[in-house]
Amino acid sequence: MANCAKEEIKKVYSKLQILSQCRNWLASNLPHAELIEVSSSAEAARIFEKTVNSEKKGEYCAIIANAEIAQEYGLNILFRNIEDNPNNVTRFFVLSKEYGAPGEKDRTAVMCYTKNRPGALLEILEPFRTYNINLTNIESLPTRKKAWEYCFYLDFDGHVVNESVQKALEEVFKKCSDMKILGSFPRCD
């Protein structure tokens, strides 16, 4: 979305995940535009508003955000459905201080903090194989504590109160510098 023609766009602002989910479209349609990562699509809209209402009016920019943002900030939607994978889904979590009761199909999420050394990820994955627990998602994320320090986000089938899950997590914890159990929740598949 923007308030200029596609050919005039010099910069595109959005959240990193959104920019990466639209990478192919952006490369094909705006190959010369500078892609600028911001903390959220709402932040992109605030930057757009400041740019339009400042001396930088010659710097034509666009943002990638949801339609509500366009309406709120008076932007024109130039293109829709620009994502590379239309089946991509964003998940949101509701946090609580207690675990929900186990159900028939549960999933658990944990954050594992390890030393940056060869084999660290393999060591924390091995107990899941030992206890026959299906891993459904593995992501490495920067810890934001120290440069080049990462943690691993893991999703797996099972509830944190299940005996096999507890045994696997006990072993994983021994191999981590820290581990946070984010919680268990019903699978939505």
Residue pairs with C-beta under 8 A, 6 or more apart in sequence:
1 62
1 63
1 64
1 65
1 69
1 70
1 75
1 76
1 77
1 78
2 9
2 48
2 60
2 61
2 62
2 63
2 75
2 76
2 78
3 52
3 74
3 75
3 76
4 60
4 62
6 29
6 30
6 78
6 79
8 60
9 30
9 33
9 60
9 61
9 62
10 32
10 33
10 34
10 59
10 60
10 61
11 33
11 34
11 35
11 36
11 59
11 60
11 61
11 62
12 19
12 26
12 30
12 33
12 34
12 35
12 36
12 61
12 62
12 63
12 64
13 36
13 38
13 43
13 44
13 47
13 48
13 61
13 62
13 63
13 64
14 22
14 35
14 37
14 38
14 41
14 44
14 63
14 64
14 65
15 37
15 38
15 39
15 40
15 41
15 44
16 37
17 90
18 41
18 64
18 65
19 26
19 35
19 37
19 64
21 83
21 84
21 85
21 88
22 64
22 82
22 83
22 84
23 84
24 84
25 79
25 82
25 83
25 84
26 33
26 35
26 82
29 79
29 82
30 62
33 62
38 44
38 47
41 63
41 64
41 65
41 66
41 69
42 65
42 69
44 63
44 64
44 65
44 69
45 63
45 65
45 69
45 72
45 73
45 75
47 61
47 63
48 61
48 62
48 63
48 73
48 75
49 73
51 57
51 59
51 61
62 78
63 69
63 75
64 82
67 77
69 75
70 76
70 77
93 109
93 182
93 183
93 185
95 183
96 183
99 159
99 160
99 161
99 183
99 184
100 183
100 184
100 185
100 186
102 159
102 161
102 162
102 184
103 159
103 186
105 157
105 186
105 187
105 189
106 157
106 158
106 159
106 162
106 184
106 185
106 186
106 187
107 136
107 155
107 156
107 157
107 158
107 184
107 185
107 186
107 187
108 155
108 156
108 158
108 159
108 160
108 165
108 181
108 182
108 183
108 184
108 185
109 153
109 154
109 155
109 181
109 182
109 183
109 184
109 185
110 153
110 154
110 156
110 169
110 172
110 179
110 180
110 181
110 182
111 151
111 152
111 153
111 154
111 179
111 180
111 182
112 124
112 151
112 152
112 154
112 172
112 176
112 178
112 179
113 143
113 151
113 176
113 177
113 178
113 179
114 120
114 121
114 123
114 124
114 150
114 151
114 152
114 175
114 176
114 177
115 177
116 148
116 149
116 150
120 175
121 138
121 140
121 152
123 175
124 152
124 154
124 172
124 175
124 176
125 135
125 138
126 171
127 167
127 168
127 169
127 171
127 172
128 134
128 135
128 156
128 168
128 172
130 168
130 171
131 164
131 165
131 167
131 168
132 164
133 156
133 157
133 158
133 164
133 165
133 168
134 156
134 157
135 154
135 155
135 156
136 155
136 156
136 157
137 153
137 154
137 155
138 152
138 153
138 154
138 155
139 152
139 153
140 150
140 151
140 152
140 153
141 150
141 151
141 152
141 153
142 149
142 150
143 149
143 150
143 151
156 165
157 187
158 164
158 165
158 184
159 165
159 184
160 166
160 169
160 181
160 183
160 184
161 184
169 179
169 181
172 179
173 179
